[in-house]
Amino acid sequence: MRIALFATCIVDAMYPRTAQATVAILERLGHTVVFPAGQACCGQMHVNSGYFKEALPVVANHVRAFDTEDYDVAVAPSGSCVASVKHQHGMVAKRCGEDALAARAAVVGAKTYELSQLLVDVLGVTDAAAQLGSHFPHTVTYHPSCHGMRLLKLGDRQLDLLKTVGGIEVRELPEADQCCGFGGTFSMKNADVSTAMLEDKTANICGTGASLCSGGDASCLMHIGGGLSRQGSAVGTLHFAEILAATLENPAHIAGDVQLAGRK
Amino acid sequence: MSGTFLGMPTLPVFGHGNLNATEPFPTAARSELANPQLRANLGHATHTIRDKRLRVVAELPDWEELRDAGSAIKENVMANLPALLEQFEANFTARGGVIHWARDAGEANAIVTDLIRATGETEVVKVKSMATQEIGLNEHLEEQGIAAFETDLAELIVQLDHDKPSHILVPAIHKNRSQVREIFLREMPVVDPELTDEPAKLAEAARKHLRAKFLSAKVAVSGANFGLADSGTLAVVESEGNGRMCLTLPETLITVMGIEKLLPSWADLEVFMQLLPRSSTGERMNPYTSVWTGVTPGDGPQNVHLVLLDNGRSAALADEMGRSALHCIRCSACMNVCPVYERTGGHAYGSTYPGPIGAILSPLLTGIKSEENNSLPYASSLCGACYDACPVKINIPEILVHLRAEDVDSKRSATKVPTQMDLMMKGASWAFSSGRNLGLLEKGLPLGKLAAGKKRKITKLPGIVAGWTQSRDIPAPPSQSFRQWWAKEHQEANHDGGTSTNPAATKGDA
């Protein structure tokens, strides 16, 4: 299968290893990965902040990048960005009077999958150790991000994949379905409420005794990881794609204190 | 301008009354967050109701179908509201009731005051009602020399404490029982000084306090959960039976109901009587459902009035994206599951309608340009828990985003000095509207890495982004972006597309 990778802006710029891991997993399964070079961002920061006019060129760019490329399916290591591509692009285009763009966006949206959705529903991955050689000898807890859980209805796909990684110990996160408090510009506009939500999330994470918290959205993980770092916690965050990509021969980069992100 | 009434009022007519925040949400939230007692009370109460709701909802195999039915019935009502209202009026009048139409809070308050005055009474008992909270009826009546006594236990607690409700179903959710005991001891004219904070004892004290009012009241004021167009019937759903006392004992009954509360027929109640109790109190069935149709000679109130209230509802109905907010049946499930409400409580929202539904309903009723309410649509992380819990499937996150866009657009003008947020969004729009632009920007990643320094994190940023760094670090950026890594790995591919033919592209090194 020819799979187009939508890296998402935050992974592209801040967490390149998450995208590299996504490529590694898909190639290990024998698929060809392409990276449409025109891609940038899904535009949900603009949409969710009410800046539809500014979102329009971002949406148009994404649609252009992904409907001029030849591929079977597109994938992104993010529930939130995929939900934006699927649910927001058409709405923004229509509202700005761009009906033709809305129609093209619907076609791109229908071909776009979140990583665990693609792995489980399309590629039939049910056992990461057996099918991907995943090996990760660490204690991990898992936060299901809201948009993946509620807009894409991912259910336990990410968690179930993590549980099948060799050597891993997955600890259940209390109140897992509670939002971490990120919410894009909400974290700045309503910083106090966001912080109160984050404090409860990090307390629950630390209470599990896990050495890191995994999830499927780099933005939420940056939020949680940023909070843990500020609190002086040794617990870090890591995208589930990086855990799935880790093998005995090529372990994931989590030397010593688990870094926030992006460190060599 | 002459003082003569010249016909139609200016449209749209927006809502007035207790619908406005008094300060921006982030400011109000900050002071509420600083109250640990409030956080503890709210956390305990919302979690308890949340768990109960989940249990009783799970019992119904057709819960999702019920939600769809509730949503469809309400959509039908909104599409046919003018005709249904006329049908309701004809049937209510035919059964001996009197209909009054109120464009806004001021008109509704004046109508109710005149109706009470006509009875010669100066005291009324009240059934718990959101509509009368919304229009500020109690405050208005007090100014007119009429005392209104709340009979719902929680409303009574709030009224005795000279406080405001903070939840639409559990108005005193911000108080725990020892605080309730203190209020009773301080404010009740006759109370046992040995009163403990046992719930049963507190209920008994309230019962004694209210009994005298029930037996002497000649006038009651209520709201209504449903109005049935095909028969002119009204329904009130409650737990305590105090509403039943008010609805049956006095001679005069005045009900204030929002125009959106109609259902086409009796058969539609079947759906809502399953949805409402499970979603609100987490019960299979509520203890008291009172239903009345006009006047029954010799039984119950003989003077039956209904004030049909607009107060911004027509304006909300005119908003194609926002109108489904009018489907709300005031169950409060959305606030019980909301992580923002759970931490700030209801007072931070200012309006009678707090929580997720309030964050859309209040600005829809008052208009988003109402300065007091334009911070409400931002009072959400868009986590979507409210949408999942809503028994009539109001897509609250989508309407929040719609109202944010309305807010941003209402402030656009050529002469306006752009805010930091405007500038950030403009800059990001440029960066994110082409792969080349973002790639250019990413060439600066090593600079960010440098700025992060030896600690490899950024801990303080200026301006609006300071909100982030008040409690969160930002990791040092990587030395190259994924895009740069990919380009190096795939030199042979052209710069517009790029294909991976390299099976060894698994080194995972940034």
Contacts between the chains, C-beta under 8 A, distances in Angstrom:
chain1	res1	chain2	res2	distance
A	7	B	482	5.1
A	7	B	483	7.4
A	9	B	432	6.2
A	9	B	438	6.5
A	11	B	482	6.5
A	12	B	438	7.1
A	12	B	442	7.2
A	12	B	481	5.3
A	12	B	482	4.6
A	12	B	483	5.5
A	13	B	438	7.5
A	13	B	441	7.7
A	13	B	442	5.4
A	13	B	445	6.7
A	13	B	477	6.9
A	13	B	481	5.3
A	13	B	482	8.0
A	14	B	475	7.1
A	14	B	477	5.9
A	14	B	478	6.9
A	15	B	478	7.6
A	16	B	478	5.4
A	16	B	480	6.9
A	16	B	481	5.8
A	16	B	482	3.7
A	16	B	485	5.7
A	16	B	510	4.1
A	17	B	478	7.8
A	17	B	508	5.7
A	17	B	510	5.3
A	19	B	482	4.2
A	20	B	482	6.7
A	20	B	485	6.8
A	20	B	505	7.7
A	20	B	506	7.5
A	20	B	507	7.5
A	20	B	508	4.6
A	20	B	509	7.7
A	20	B	510	6.9
A	21	B	508	6.1
A	23	B	500	6.9
A	23	B	505	5.7
A	23	B	506	7.2
A	24	B	505	7.2
A	24	B	506	3.8
A	24	B	508	6.3
A	27	B	500	7.1
A	27	B	503	5.8
A	27	B	505	6.3
A	27	B	506	6.5
A	28	B	506	7.1
A	32	B	499	7.1
A	32	B	500	6.2
A	32	B	501	7.5
A	33	B	500	4.6
A	33	B	505	7.8
A	34	B	497	6.9
A	34	B	498	6.5
A	34	B	499	5.0
A	34	B	500	6.2
A	35	B	483	7.8
A	35	B	486	5.1
A	35	B	490	7.8
A	35	B	498	5.0
A	35	B	500	7.1
A	36	B	435	7.8
A	36	B	497	6.6
A	36	B	498	7.6
A	37	B	435	5.2
A	37	B	483	7.7
A	37	B	495	6.1
A	37	B	496	5.6
A	37	B	497	6.1
A	37	B	498	5.3
A	38	B	434	6.6
A	38	B	435	4.3
A	38	B	436	7.9
A	38	B	496	7.1
A	39	B	435	5.4
A	40	B	431	7.2
A	40	B	432	4.5
A	40	B	433	6.7
A	40	B	434	6.2
A	40	B	435	5.4
A	40	B	437	7.0
A	40	B	438	4.3
A	41	B	428	7.8
A	41	B	431	7.9
A	41	B	432	3.7
A	41	B	438	7.1
A	43	B	432	6.5
A	45	B	425	7.9
A	45	B	428	6.6
A	46	B	425	5.9
A	46	B	428	6.9
A	46	B	429	6.4
A	46	B	432	7.9
A	47	B	401	6.4
A	48	B	382	6.0
A	48	B	401	5.8
A	48	B	404	7.4
A	49	B	404	6.4
A	49	B	408	7.5
A	49	B	421	7.1
A	49	B	425	6.4
A	50	B	377	7.7
A	50	B	401	6.9
A	50	B	403	7.8
A	50	B	404	3.0
A	50	B	405	4.4
A	50	B	406	7.6
A	50	B	407	5.9
A	50	B	408	4.0
A	50	B	409	7.8
A	51	B	405	7.7
A	51	B	408	5.7
A	51	B	425	4.3
A	51	B	429	7.5
A	52	B	405	4.9
A	52	B	408	7.7
A	52	B	409	7.7
A	53	B	409	7.7
A	53	B	412	7.9
A	54	B	425	4.9
A	54	B	426	6.2
A	54	B	428	7.5
A	54	B	429	3.8
A	55	B	429	7.3
A	57	B	429	6.0
A	57	B	433	3.8
A	58	B	429	6.1
A	58	B	432	4.4
A	58	B	433	5.2
A	60	B	433	7.4
A	61	B	432	7.1
A	61	B	433	4.7
A	61	B	434	5.7
A	61	B	435	7.6
A	65	B	435	6.6
A	69	B	497	6.2
A	91	B	398	8.0
A	95	B	405	7.5
A	146	B	381	7.5
A	146	B	382	7.6
A	146	B	383	4.0
A	146	B	384	5.6
A	146	B	385	7.6
A	147	B	384	7.1
A	150	B	383	7.3
A	150	B	384	3.8
A	150	B	385	7.3
A	150	B	387	7.1
A	150	B	388	5.9
A	151	B	384	6.4
A	177	B	385	7.7
A	178	B	339	5.7
A	179	B	339	4.9
A	179	B	381	5.0
A	179	B	383	3.6
A	179	B	385	7.2
A	181	B	339	7.2
A	181	B	381	6.0
A	182	B	381	6.6
A	183	B	380	7.1
A	183	B	381	2.9
A	183	B	382	5.6
A	183	B	383	7.1
A	184	B	382	7.5
A	185	B	378	7.9
A	185	B	421	7.3
A	186	B	378	6.9
A	186	B	380	6.9
A	186	B	381	4.7
A	186	B	382	7.2
A	187	B	381	7.9
A	187	B	467	6.6
A	187	B	468	5.7
A	187	B	472	7.6
A	188	B	464	5.3
A	188	B	465	6.3
A	188	B	466	7.9
A	188	B	467	3.6
A	188	B	468	5.6
A	189	B	26	6.5
A	189	B	378	5.2
A	189	B	464	7.8
A	189	B	467	6.9
A	190	B	25	7.0
A	190	B	26	5.2
A	190	B	29	6.6
A	190	B	340	7.6
A	190	B	378	6.6
A	190	B	379	6.3
A	191	B	26	7.6
A	191	B	467	3.4
A	191	B	468	7.2
A	191	B	470	5.5
A	191	B	471	7.2
A	192	B	26	6.7
A	192	B	29	5.9
A	192	B	30	4.8
A	192	B	33	5.4
A	193	B	26	7.6
A	193	B	29	5.1
A	193	B	33	6.8
A	193	B	340	5.5
A	193	B	343	5.9
A	193	B	344	6.1
A	193	B	379	7.6
A	194	B	381	6.9
A	194	B	467	7.8
A	194	B	471	7.9
A	195	B	470	6.8
A	195	B	471	4.1
A	196	B	33	5.6
A	196	B	39	8.0
A	196	B	343	4.6
A	197	B	339	5.2
A	197	B	340	7.6
A	197	B	343	6.7
A	197	B	381	7.1
A	198	B	471	6.4
A	198	B	472	7.2
A	199	B	471	7.8
A	222	B	474	7.6
A	222	B	475	7.1
A	223	B	472	6.4
A	225	B	475	6.9
A	226	B	468	7.6
A	226	B	472	3.3
A	226	B	473	4.8
A	226	B	474	6.1
A	226	B	475	7.4
A	227	B	471	6.1
A	227	B	472	5.1
A	229	B	457	6.0
A	229	B	472	7.6
A	229	B	473	4.1
A	229	B	475	7.5
A	230	B	459	7.4
A	230	B	471	5.9
A	230	B	472	5.7
A	230	B	473	5.0
A	242	B	508	7.8
A	245	B	506	7.3
A	245	B	508	6.6
A	250	B	506	7.0
A	250	B	508	6.8
A	252	B	508	7.9
A	253	B	508	7.4
A	259	B	456	7.3
A	259	B	475	6.8
A	260	B	456	7.7
A	260	B	457	6.2
A	260	B	473	6.6
A	260	B	474	7.9
A	260	B	475	3.3
A	260	B	476	7.8
A	261	B	475	4.2
A	261	B	478	7.9
A	262	B	475	5.3
A	262	B	476	6.1
A	262	B	477	5.6
A	262	B	478	4.0
A	262	B	510	6.9
A	263	B	456	5.9
A	263	B	475	7.3
A	263	B	476	6.6
A	263	B	478	7.8
A	264	B	478	7.9
A	264	B	479	7.4
A	264	B	509	7.5
A	264	B	510	7.1
